[in-house]
Amino acid sequence: MLESLLSIRNLTVSFPGTIAVNDISLDIGTSEIVGIVGESGSGKSVTALSIMRLIQPTAGSMLYTAGDQPPVNLSNLSEQQMRAWRGNEIAMIFQEPMTSLNPLHTCGAQVMEAIRLHKKVAAREAREQTLALFRQVKLPDPELLLHRYPHQLSGGQKQRVMIAMAISCQPRLLIADEPTTALDVTVQKAILELLKELQQQTGMSVVFITHDLGVIAEIADKVAVMYKGRIVEQGTVQQLFTHPQHPYTKGLLACRPPLDKRLYRLPVIRDFMDVDADGQIHEKEKAVKGLVNSLEIPAAEIAGREQQLVANPLLLEVNDLHTWFPATRNFLGKTLTWTKAVNGVSFNVREGETMGLVGESGCGKTTLGRTLLRLVEPTSGSIIYKGKDISSLSAAAMRDLRKDIQIIFQDPYSSLNPRLTIGQAILEPMHVHGLHGNDKVRKEKVQELLEKVNLQPEHYHRYPHEFSGGQRQRIVIARALALQPSFIICDESVAALDVSIQAQVLNLLMQLREEFGFTYIFISHDLSVVRFISDRMMVMNKGKIEESGDANQVYEHPQSIYTRQLISSIPKNIHV
């Protein structure tokens, strides 16, 4: 048994009308990494914020024992007393580094401020310590990044700055709240390795919060699974992954796309449990491995689909496509250098096929998707859709064509108008394109679409902010279906969702493809997700296609070093 650094007992956090954390108890040992896993709304982040006393607990105790000092109940400290503990003894890496860093100050200045506040050192000494920290967290060119603002850094670099700030005062306990959410798998792997390395160097304890059990398997010693404010199961990583006891844990384990087989659909939480109106859980006696195996698609069926798709006519042909943006100009405004976001890309997609497009952030995936729709104008090359070159169509002709080609954007909240009800948002494109004659019929069609994406017809009059992230993604899918398109581009449409909600959305997209015969281009940085949903796959890097081919073939026998690097970065320690 490890000596306890923080002992949480019967912690409860209430807000008006809801109990966010409900009577939880958890021990964090010295030099131990404890993972807290669960869906959005399970109480993970509220627990972390309570430990930091950024949220005041309603009840319970949090006994912190530092060395030979007597235990201190963090719950009883005044705000002034707690201020001395934050950053010094207990530090936190917040979920979204862009909103956690001050956009008005350089990255170096923000880390120096934290050091000077707690260590009372001179500015020169704080600067030297900040440079040392930037080197420790492996930031490239620390001297340069010291003077850069947050918007000038990549997502992974901003997260490293946050880590440097968090460890600047050598805390004994570090809380990492979803530090890898929405990062590329390669960047995620680098951040996980960095945190593990820092923990081993310093001997600090870590509370690592995430919704992805695959990530937990890579880093944690012990795991606590949270569901609706309660810890439903806890134990070592080995215990939890080999013998999960709670049906919710089984669901979380099963809903990640497997790496060794193709499935008809992904398992979801409700395969393992039902929750009644009183919140009581009713377990369905199912083994994770048995359910996953029962959903596996036979090899003969996969081969049959491949043969069928090869016989289908071409829907889209892209030839030597370039999309460049001016990078630097001279004083007369003439472009001197270009950013080559899409640089000589050629491929084709057949009717009914799902083409996966995978790569890291900045590789050109989203620009390629938007260029195909002419939301971004191509620099050169041809885009042939149903035998017609659409790269030179007029704006009016392109507007008519967009009825047939739709896009599902990455962030459903920013792509929905907050002033329109979701019914109005789905009805609007029908009205613009003159479908279904009148608004009464259109409203009926909207309600049918809502049911199609597993929402209720009465949701018609609600606004986007009244829905969860997964529900908003379903609304955006319904809006894309409103015009009865034949071709849909999904741009990172499951990137920021919990793995359980991600599984539901992926299943919905698969179901709609079978029902309506859609053709998809599915863009993602997550190769396991792309492999699950795609027939063929393209790997993109620095504006070019590194390799392409059958999804299984690319995954199992990658030809390029870059593809092998992407595959090796996927968390693999889940065996179901």
C-alpha positions in Angstrom: 0.0 0.0 0.0 1.2 3.5 -0.9 1.3 6.2 1.7 -1.7 8.4 1.2 -1.1 11.9 0.0 -4.8 12.9 -0.4 -7.7 11.1 1.2 -11.1 12.1 0.0 -14.0 11.0 2.1 -17.8 11.4 1.4 -17.2 14.4 -0.9 -20.5 16.0 -2.1 -20.8 19.0 -4.4 -24.3 20.4 -5.0 -25.5 23.2 -7.3 -29.1 24.5 -7.3 -31.3 21.7 -8.5 -28.5 19.1 -9.0 -25.9 17.0 -7.1 -22.8 17.1 -9.3 -20.6 14.9 -7.0 -22.5 12.5 -4.7 -20.7 11.1 -1.7 -17.4 9.9 -3.3 -14.4 8.5 -1.5 -11.0 8.2 -3.1 -7.3 7.8 -2.0 -4.4 9.2 -3.9 -1.1 7.7 -2.9 2.4 9.3 -2.9 3.9 9.1 -6.4 0.8 7.4 -7.7 -1.1 8.2 -10.9 -4.9 7.9 -10.4 -7.2 8.0 -13.4 -10.7 9.3 -13.1 -12.8 8.3 -16.1 -16.4 8.9 -17.2 -18.6 10.7 -19.7 -19.2 14.5 -19.7 -21.4 15.4 -16.8 -20.2 12.5 -14.6 -18.6 14.8 -12.1 -14.9 14.4 -13.0 -14.0 18.0 -13.5 -16.2 19.1 -10.5 -14.2 16.7 -8.4 -10.9 18.2 -9.6 -12.1 21.8 -9.1 -13.2 20.8 -5.6 -9.8 19.5 -4.7 -8.4 22.9 -5.9 -11.2 24.6 -3.9 -12.1 26.5 -7.1 -15.5 25.0 -6.2 -16.6 24.8 -2.6 -17.6 21.3 -1.5 -21.0 20.9 0.1 -19.9 18.1 2.4 -17.1 15.7 3.1 -13.4 16.0 3.9 -10.2 16.1 1.8 -7.2 15.3 4.1 -3.8 16.2 2.6 -0.7 14.8 4.2 2.6 16.4 3.1 5.7 14.6 4.5 6.0 14.8 8.3 3.4 17.6 8.6 0.0 16.8 10.3 -2.9 16.2 7.8 -4.7 19.3 6.6 -8.4 19.2 5.7 -8.5 21.3 2.5 -12.3 21.6 2.8 -11.8 23.7 6.0 -9.2 26.2 4.7 -10.2 29.8 4.1 -9.8 31.2 0.6 -6.7 33.1 1.7 -5.1 30.0 3.2 -6.0 27.9 0.1 -4.3 30.5 -2.2 -1.0 29.5 -0.7 -1.6 25.8 -1.5 -2.7 26.3 -5.1 0.2 26.1 -7.4 2.6 25.4 -4.6 1.4 22.0 -3.2 -1.4 21.3 -5.7 -1.4 22.4 -9.3 -3.8 21.9 -12.2 -3.6 21.5 -16.0 -6.9 22.7 -17.4 -8.8 21.1 -20.2 -8.6 23.9 -22.8 -5.2 25.6 -22.9 -6.4 28.3 -25.3 -9.0 29.6 -22.8 -6.7 28.9 -19.8 -3.9 31.1 -21.1 -4.2 34.8 -21.2 -4.2 35.9 -24.9 -2.9 39.4 -23.9 0.4 38.1 -22.4 3.3 36.1 -23.8 3.6 32.5 -22.7 6.9 33.2 -20.9 5.4 36.1 -19.0 2.5 33.9 -17.7 4.8 31.2 -16.4 7.2 33.8 -14.9 4.2 35.3 -13.1 3.3 32.0 -11.4 6.9 31.5 -10.3 7.3 35.0 -8.9 4.0 34.8 -7.1 4.9 31.6 -5.2 8.7 31.7 -5.0 9.3 35.4 -4.4 12.3 35.5 -6.8 13.7 38.3 -9.0 12.5 38.7 -12.6 15.9 37.4 -14.0 15.7 34.3 -11.9 12.1 33.7 -12.9 13.1 34.0 -16.6 15.9 31.4 -16.2 13.5 29.0 -14.4 10.9 29.5 -17.1 13.5 28.7 -19.8 14.5 25.6 -17.9 10.9 24.5 -17.6 10.3 25.0 -21.4 13.3 22.8 -22.0 12.0 20.3 -19.5 8.6 20.0 -21.2 10.5 19.7 -24.6 9.2 22.9 -26.3 11.1 23.6 -29.5 13.2 26.8 -29.4 12.4 27.9 -25.8 14.0 31.3 -26.2 11.7 32.1 -29.1 8.5 30.7 -27.5 9.2 32.7 -24.4 8.1 35.8 -26.3 5.2 34.3 -28.3 1.5 34.7 -27.5 -0.8 31.7 -27.1 -2.4 32.1 -30.5 1.0 31.7 -32.2 1.4 28.1 -30.8 0.0 24.8 -31.8 -2.5 22.9 -29.5 0.3 20.6 -28.3 2.7 23.4 -27.6 0.0 25.4 -25.6 -0.6 22.2 -23.6 3.2 22.0 -22.8 3.2 25.6 -21.7 0.3 24.8 -19.3 2.3 21.8 -18.0 5.3 24.0 -17.5 3.2 26.5 -15.5 1.7 23.7 -13.4 5.0 22.1 -12.4 6.8 25.5 -11.9 6.6 25.3 -8.1 7.3 21.5 -7.9 3.8 20.5 -6.6 3.3 17.2 -4.8 -0.1 16.7 -6.5 -0.8 17.5 -10.2 -4.4 17.4 -11.5 -4.6 17.0 -15.3 -8.2 17.6 -16.5 -8.7 16.1 -20.0 -5.2 17.4 -21.1 -5.3 15.4 -24.4 -8.9 15.9 -25.5 -9.2 16.8 -29.3 -5.4 16.5 -29.8 -3.9 14.4 -32.6 -3.0 10.8 -31.6 0.7 11.6 -32.1 0.5 14.8 -30.0 -1.6 12.9 -27.4 1.1 10.2 -27.1 3.8 12.8 -26.7 1.9 14.6 -23.9 1.2 11.3 -22.1 4.9 10.3 -22.3 5.9 13.8 -21.1 3.6 13.6 -18.0 4.8 10.1 -17.2 8.4 11.2 -17.5 7.9 14.3 -15.3 6.0 12.2 -12.7 8.9 9.7 -12.5 11.5 12.5 -12.3 9.8 14.5 -9.6 7.9 11.8 -7.7 4.7 13.8 -7.7 1.2 12.3 -7.6 -1.1 12.8 -10.5 -4.9 12.8 -10.9 -5.5 12.2 -14.6 -9.1 12.9 -15.8 -10.4 11.7 -19.2 -13.4 10.1 -20.9 -11.2 7.6 -22.8 -10.2 4.4 -21.0 -7.6 3.8 -23.7 -5.7 6.9 -22.6 -6.1 5.8 -18.9 -4.5 2.4 -19.8 -1.4 4.2 -21.1 -0.7 6.3 -18.0 -2.6 5.3 -14.8 -1.8 3.0 -11.9 -5.3 3.0 -10.4 -8.6 4.0 -12.0 -11.9 5.3 -10.6 -15.0 5.2 -12.9 -17.5 7.9 -12.3 -21.2 7.9 -13.5 -23.7 10.6 -12.6 -21.7 12.0 -9.7 -20.8 8.6 -8.1 -17.7 6.4 -8.3 -19.2 3.1 -9.5 -16.0 1.1 -9.7 -12.4 1.6 -8.8 -9.3 -0.6 -8.8 -5.9 -1.1 -10.5 -5.7 -0.7 -14.3 -5.1 -4.5 -14.6 -8.2 -5.3 -12.5 -10.5 -2.9 -14.3 -9.5 -3.9 -17.9 -9.4 -7.7 -17.4 -12.4 -8.1 -15.0 -14.7 -5.0 -15.1 -17.6 -5.4 -12.6 -19.9 -2.5 -13.3 -22.0 -2.5 -16.5 -21.1 1.1 -17.2 -17.4 0.2 -17.1 -18.0 -2.6 -19.5 -19.8 -0.2 -21.8 -16.9 2.3 -21.8 -14.4 -0.5 -22.5 -16.5 -1.8 -25.4 -17.5 1.4 -27.3 -14.0 2.3 -28.5 -13.4 1.0 -32.1 -11.5 -2.3 -31.9 -8.1 -2.4 -33.7 -8.2 -6.1 -34.7 -11.7 -6.5 -36.2 -14.5 -4.8 -38.3 -17.9 -4.5 -36.6 -21.5 -4.0 -37.9 -21.8 -1.4 -35.2 -20.0 -0.3 -32.1 -21.3 -1.5 -28.7 -22.8 1.3 -26.6 -23.6 1.8 -22.9 -27.2 0.7 -23.2 -26.0 -2.7 -24.4 -24.9 -3.4 -20.9 -27.4 -1.5 -18.7 -30.7 0.3 -18.6 -31.5 3.3 -16.4 -35.1 3.7 -15.3 -37.0 7.0 -14.5 -35.8 6.9 -10.9 -32.1 6.6 -11.9 -31.9 2.9 -10.9 -29.4 0.9 -13.0 -30.6 -2.5 -14.4 -27.7 -4.6 -15.6 -27.8 -6.7 -18.7 -25.7 -9.8 -18.3 -23.4 -9.4 -21.2 -19.6 -10.0 -21.5 -17.7 -7.3 -23.4 -15.7 -9.8 -25.4 -18.7 -11.9 -26.3 -20.7 -8.9 -27.5 -17.8 -7.5 -29.6 -17.2 -10.9 -31.2 -20.9 -11.3 -32.0 -20.8 -8.0 -33.9 -17.8 -8.9 -36.1 -18.3 -8.7 -39.9 -17.3 -12.0 -41.6 -14.3 -11.6 -44.0 -16.5 -12.9 -46.9 -19.0 -10.1 -46.3 -16.2 -7.5 -46.3 -14.8 -8.9 -49.5 -18.3 -8.9 -51.1 -18.8 -5.2 -50.3 -15.4 -4.4 -51.8 -16.3 -6.1 -55.0 -19.7 -4.4 -55.1 -18.1 -0.9 -54.6 -15.5 -1.5 -57.4 -18.4 -2.1 -59.8 -20.2 1.2 -58.8 -19.7 4.3 -61.0 -17.3 7.1 -59.9 -19.1 9.9 -58.0 -16.1 12.1 -57.5 -12.7 12.5 -59.3 -10.1 14.9 -58.0 -7.1 15.6 -60.2 -3.9 17.4 -59.2 -5.8 19.7 -56.8 -3.9 22.7 -55.2 -5.2 25.1 -52.6 -2.5 27.7 -51.6 -2.7 30.7 -49.3 -0.4 33.7 -49.3 2.2 33.4 -46.5 4.3 36.5 -46.9 4.0 39.6 -49.2 6.4 42.4 -50.1 5.5 46.1 -49.5 3.6 46.3 -52.8 1.4 43.4 -51.8 2.9 40.8 -54.1 2.9 37.3 -52.6 6.5 36.1 -52.0 5.8 32.7 -50.3 2.7 30.4 -50.2 1.3 28.1 -47.6 0.5 24.9 -49.6 -2.4 23.5 -47.6 -3.4 21.2 -50.5 -0.6 20.4 -52.8 -1.2 18.2 -55.8 -3.9 15.8 -54.5 -5.6 13.3 -56.7 -8.1 10.6 -55.8 -11.6 9.3 -56.6 -14.6 8.1 -54.7 -17.3 5.7 -55.9 -21.0 5.8 -55.2 -21.9 4.4 -51.8 -18.3 4.3 -50.6 -16.9 5.8 -47.4 -13.5 7.3 -48.0 -11.5 8.0 -44.8 -9.1 10.9 -44.7 -6.7 10.8 -41.8 -3.7 13.0 -40.6 -2.5 15.4 -38.0 -3.8 18.9 -37.4 -2.4 21.2 -40.1 -1.9 18.5 -42.7 -4.6 20.0 -45.0 -7.6 17.6 -44.3 -10.2 20.3 -43.6 -8.9 22.6 -46.4 -9.3 19.7 -48.8 -12.8 19.0 -47.6 -13.9 22.6 -47.9 -12.2 22.9 -51.3 -14.3 20.0 -52.6 -17.4 22.0 -51.7 -15.9 25.3 -53.0 -16.2 26.8 -49.6 -12.5 27.5 -50.2 -11.5 28.2 -53.8 -8.9 25.9 -55.3 -5.7 27.4 -56.8 -5.6 24.8 -59.6 -6.7 21.3 -60.5 -10.1 19.8 -61.3 -13.0 18.5 -59.1 -15.3 16.3 -61.2 -18.6 15.4 -59.6 -21.0 13.1 -61.4 -19.0 13.8 -64.6 -19.1 17.6 -64.4 -16.1 19.8 -63.5 -17.4 21.9 -60.6 -14.1 23.7 -59.9 -15.1 26.5 -62.3 -18.9 26.6 -61.7 -20.5 30.0 -61.0 -21.6 30.8 -57.5 -25.3 30.4 -58.5 -24.7 27.0 -60.1 -22.6 25.9 -57.1 -25.5 27.0 -54.7 -27.8 24.6 -56.6 -25.3 21.8 -56.4 -24.9 22.2 -52.7 -28.3 20.6 -52.3 -26.6 17.3 -53.3 -23.3 17.8 -51.4 -23.4 18.5 -47.7 -20.9 19.0 -44.9 -21.1 18.1 -41.2 -18.7 20.5 -39.4 -16.4 19.7 -36.5 -18.0 21.9 -33.9 -21.8 21.5 -33.9 -22.3 24.4 -31.5 -20.6 27.1 -33.6 -22.3 25.8 -36.8 -25.8 26.2 -35.4 -27.4 29.7 -35.1 -28.0 30.2 -31.3 -31.0 32.4 -32.2 -32.8 29.7 -34.2 -34.6 26.8 -32.7 -33.3 23.5 -34.0 -36.5 23.0 -36.0 -36.0 26.3 -37.8 -32.3 25.5 -38.4 -33.2 22.2 -40.1 -36.2 23.7 -42.0 -34.2 26.7 -43.3 -32.2 24.8 -46.1 -35.5 23.2 -47.3 -37.0 26.6 -47.6 -34.0 28.1 -49.4 -34.0 25.3 -52.0 -37.9 25.2 -52.3 -38.4 21.6 -51.2 -41.7 20.1 -50.1 -44.0 22.9 -51.3 -44.9 24.6 -48.0 -43.7 25.1 -44.4 -46.4 22.8 -42.9 -45.0 19.8 -44.9 -41.4 20.9 -44.2 -42.1 20.9 -40.5 -43.4 17.4 -40.7 -40.3 16.4 -42.6 -38.1 18.0 -39.9 -39.9 16.1 -37.2 -39.3 12.9 -39.2 -35.6 13.7 -39.4 -35.4 14.3 -35.7 -36.8 10.9 -35.1 -34.4 9.5 -37.7 -31.4 10.8 -35.7 -32.8 9.5 -32.4 -34.2 12.8 -31.1 -37.8 13.7 -30.3 -40.3 15.6 -32.5 -41.0 17.9 -29.5 -37.4 19.1 -29.6 -38.3 21.1 -32.7 -38.9 24.3 -30.5 -35.7 24.0 -28.4 -32.5 26.0 -28.9 -29.0 24.6 -29.4 -27.8 25.5 -25.9 -30.5 23.2 -24.5 -28.8 20.1 -25.9 -25.6 18.1 -25.1 -22.7 17.9 -27.4 -23.8 14.5 -28.8 -27.3 15.7 -29.3 -26.1 18.8 -31.2 -24.0 16.6 -33.5 -27.2 14.7 -34.3 -29.0 18.0 -35.0 -26.3 18.9 -37.5 -26.6 15.5 -39.1 -30.3 16.0 -39.4 -29.8 19.4 -41.1 -27.3 17.8 -43.5 -30.0 15.2 -44.4 -32.7 17.8 -44.9 -31.8 18.3 -48.5 -31.6 14.6 -49.3 -28.0 14.7 -50.4 -26.1 11.9 -52.0 -22.6 13.0 -50.9 -21.6 14.1 -47.3 -18.3 15.3 -46.0 -17.9 14.6 -42.2 -15.2 17.0 -40.9 -13.9 15.7 -37.6 -17.5 15.2 -36.6 -16.8 13.0 -33.6 -13.5 14.5 -32.5 -14.5 16.2 -29.3 -17.2 13.7 -28.2 -17.0 11.3 -25.3 -16.1 7.8 -26.6 -19.6 6.5 -25.7 -21.4 9.4 -27.5 -18.8 9.0 -30.4 -19.9 5.4 -30.7 -23.6 6.4 -31.0 -22.8 9.0 -33.7 -20.7 6.6 -35.7 -23.4 3.9 -35.5 -25.9 6.5 -36.7 -23.7 7.5 -39.7 -23.3 3.8 -40.6 -27.1 3.2 -40.3 -27.9 6.2 -42.5 -25.4 5.0 -45.1 -27.1 1.6 -45.3 -30.6 3.1 -45.4 -30.0 6.0 -47.9 -26.9 4.8 -49.8 -24.9 7.9 -48.9 -21.3 8.4 -50.1 -19.1 9.8 -47.3 -15.7 11.4 -47.0 -14.9 11.0 -43.3 -12.1 13.3 -42.0 -10.5 12.6 -38.7 -7.1 12.6 -36.9 -8.1 9.3 -35.2 -7.0 6.4 -37.3 -9.0 3.8 -35.3 -12.3 5.7 -35.9 -11.5 6.1 -39.6 -10.7 2.4 -40.0 -14.0 1.4 -38.4 -16.2 3.5 -40.7 -14.2 3.5 -44.0 -14.0 1.3 -47.0 -10.8 3.0 -48.2 -8.5 5.3 -46.4 -6.1 8.1 -47.4 -3.3 9.4 -45.1 -2.5 13.0 -45.6 0.7 14.8 -44.5 1.8 18.4 -45.3 -0.7 18.9 -48.1 0.0 15.6 -49.9 -1.5 12.1 -49.8 1.2 9.9 -48.2 -0.6 6.6 -49.0 -4.1 5.3 -49.8 -5.8 2.0 -50.2 -8.2 -0.4 -48.6 -8.7 0.6 -44.9 -7.7 -2.8 -43.5 -4.7 -2.9 -45.8 -3.4 0.6 -44.8 -3.8 -0.2 -41.2 -2.4 -3.7 -41.1 0.4 -3.1 -43.7 1.3 0.6 -43.7 3.8 1.6 -46.4 5.0 5.0 -45.2 6.9 5.9 -42.0 4.3 8.6 -41.3 1.4 6.1 -41.3 3.3 3.7 -39.1 3.9 6.6 -36.7 0.1 7.4 -36.6 -0.7 3.8 -35.9 1.9 3.4 -33.2 0.4 6.4 -31.4 -3.1 4.9 -30.9 -3.6 3.7 -27.3 -3.5 -0.1 -27.6 -3.7 -1.4 -24.0 -7.4 -2.3 -24.2 -8.1 -6.0 -24.9 -11.8 -6.9 -25.1 
